[in-house]
């Protein structure tokens, strides 16, 4: 089964650490990162899709994807 997550956050080192943690847990980058400007806060926000193949599990919408 393939799992999908879309990681988001402000364009800062915490976002980079979030993506790096996912990669260290076996998630793979999927597509290009995205950037958007939040005019209300004046900040750039990042997004990055990641996917992961897992075996022996059935999909459950209540599963915590970050724990996989």
N, C-alpha and C positions, 0 to 999 in steps of 0.2 A: 504494500500500500504506500502511496506517496502522500506525504503531508505537505501543507503549504502554510506559510506565515508571511505577513507583511509587517516588517518592523518599521516603526516611525519614531521621530523625535526631533528636537532642535538640532541644528547643524553645529554640534559640539563634540568634544571627546567622549562624552557619555554615550552618544549614538554610535560612535566607532567601536566602543567597548561592547555595546549590545550586539552589534553585528559580529565582532570577533568572538564573543562568547558562543553565539549560535554556530559559527564555523567550527569552533573547538569541540562542539557537541555533535559534529557530523552533518550539520545542515550545509547546503550548497547554495551559492548565489544563483538567483534565477532572474535573468534580464538585467537591465541597467538600473542604477539608482535613480531616484527622482528627487527634485528640489522644488520647493514652492516658497513664496514669500507671504508671510502673515502680516498684512498691513496693520492689523489691530495691535500687534505686539512689536512690529518692526523686526521680526526675526525670520531667518531662513529655517525651513523644516525639511528633513530628509526622509526618504522612504526607500526600503530595499526588500524585495521579495526573496524568500529563501524556501527551499524544498528539501525534503529528506525522505528516503526510502526506509521503511520499517517492515520487518517481517514478523509474522506470528501475532499480529494485532488486528482487530476489527475496528473500523472507524466508529468513534463514539463522540457526538457533539459536545459532551461534557469533559472530554480529555483536555488536560492542560498541555498545549502544544509545546510550550517552553520546557516542559519536563521530559520531553521525548528524546 
